[in-house]
Amino acid sequence: MTHTTSPILPGATIGVLGSGQLGRMFAIAARRMGYRVHTLSPETDTPTGQVADVEIRAPYDDLDAVRSFAAGVDVVTFEFENVLSATAEAAAEYAPVRPSGAVLHCTQNRLREKRFLSGQGFPVTPFRQVNSLEELQAGLAEFGYPSILKTAGFGYDGKGQSRIGHPGEAAPALQAAGQQEMVLEALVDFAAELSVVAARGLDGQVVHWGVIENVHQRHILDLSLAPARLDPAIAREAVEIAQAVLEALDVVGVLCVEFFLTRKGRLLINELAPRPHNSGHLTFDACVTSQFEQQLRAVCGLPLGATDLLRPAAMANLLGDLWEGGPPNWAAACAFPNVKLHLYGKPDPRPGRKMGHLTALGATAEEAAFQVEAARRSLCPHAI
């Protein structure tokens, strides 16, 4: 069906596919601006559902439920890209879907994403498609050891990937992955991991939050700093690449471009996330307009907001591991006056599960990082 491009104004209803913490923070921003929020996912009592007006429990492949969901809202967006592209197509029969199902289709599969990016001339990590042991061995002969074998579809936070350190690990790694399409990537000797979160409106306007510096532990984001401690010329290049990616994909909404910065000063795109991103959580407290409000503005066809960083900031993830010795001491973290606590309402604190985050503001990014890490340590003094 043909959808209007007129602005979707406060009082309207936004549909969110997915129901995790990204949807929760999006719903908070939307409710603040006077919108109603409906969410659909296979779960109930979810981080998004606890804040939304309506929570619908249905599998993403229940296309009749998806159509019914879309018929009851004014626009559909998503906070979780690993839903079937058929789901987005079904929703689009009844409401605009932003970003489009085509963006979802490209970015939820590593092979499609890398082929798109390399075909457009963007710098990516060297990669090869792998469908057999022979193709894997050929790729390893080209890239050397170690290399990284990843599933092509539906991976995040290090899931679906393994490091191959010597020839004897090749066959077991492929066997463990099962019968599915794989991608072999050369291991990048990087000096830093960076991200650029940007938004693009219906009118093509693009805004960004600069370059964010990221530190990972066990393949999960641990700490983000803004602004990144980076050569200004490299920062400008990263932003220019990110803007060009949003335009090439015709994104309406928010998209994050994750980069490796090699030790030789070269930027390589690691992957894309067509939604607000963990590294952009600090924008909720530290910027004029957060990534979540910006997603709302973009998908509703409103003018985009200013992205100025009010103060340097750092964000530290809170994983379920913090609960191993008992409930964290929230009062201790709140004793840091420049630290903000965000909890996602998840009832089951499993190791490695993102349960919340802390954001600290400071005179410099380093000071903010010092404060946020100290606040996180204070949660579990028994573990220090």
C-alpha positions, 0 to 999 in steps of 0.5 A: 500500500502507499503510505503518507510522507506527512509527519506522524505527530504526537498522539499517534501510535508507534509500533516496535518490533522487538522488546529489549532494552533498546525498545524500552529507552525508545518507548521512554523517549516516545512517551515523553513526547506524547506518543503511544507505543505498541511492542510485539515479540515472542516474550511477555513482561519485557523491557519494552513491554513494561513501558509500552502502552500495549505489549503483544506476544507473538512469534515474528513469523506469525505474519497474521499477528504482525499484520494485525499489529501493524494495522493498529499503529501509525508507523513501525520501527524495530529495536532488534534486527534479527527478525525475518524480512518477511515480518517487515514486509507483512507489517509494511502492508498496513503501516510504513516500516522505517528503516525499511525491510530492505535495510533489515534484509541487508544488515541481518546477514553478514555476507549480504552486508559485506558484499553490499559495503564492498560493492559500494567501495566502503572499506571492510575487513577482508572476508570470504564466503564459506560453504565447505571445508575446502572453501574454509581451507582456501580462505585460511591459506589466504588470510593466515592464522588466526582468522575468525569464522562467523555465521552469516546470519543472526549474530550479535555480541560475539555469538556465532563466531569462533577463532581458528588459530591453527589448521587443526581447528578448521574442521571442528569449527565448521562442524560445530557451526552446523549446516549454515552459510558462514563467513571467514574474516581476516583477523584485524590487528586494531588499535581501537574499536570505534562507532559512529551512530547517525540518523537520517530523516525522511528528507535525507537530512543526516545527523551524527553524534561524532565518534565513540570509542569502545572497549569490549570484553568477551565480545560484549561491549564493556565501556564507551567513551565520547568523544573518542580519543582520536586524531581529528582527521580520522574522526572526520573520515569515520563520520563521512563514511557513516553518512555515506553508508546511511545514504547508500542504504537509504536509511530512515531512522538510526544506524550504527557503523562499527569500525576497527582502526588499524595500527596503521591508521586505516578505518575498516567497517566491522559491521552495521546495526540498523537501530540505536546501538549500545555504544550510543546509550550515553546520548540519553544523558549526555546529548541534546537529543538522544539516539532514541528520540532521534529514531522517533523523530526520523521514523515519524518524519519530524525534523531531527534534533541537535546532537551536541555533546553537553559534557564528555561522557562514558558508559559502562555495561552492567552484565548479569555477572554482577549478581553472582554474589547477591543483588548489586548495591545500587545505592553505592553507585548512586552515591557518585553524583555525576553517574546515572543508573539505567536498569532494563527490568530483566528478571533473570540476571544471567552471566553475559546478559545486559541488565543495565548500564551506568553513564558518567559525565565529566570534564573529559572522557577519561574522567568520565570513564574513571568515574563510571568504572569506579561506580560499577566496582562499588556495586559489588565490593565483595568482588574487588 
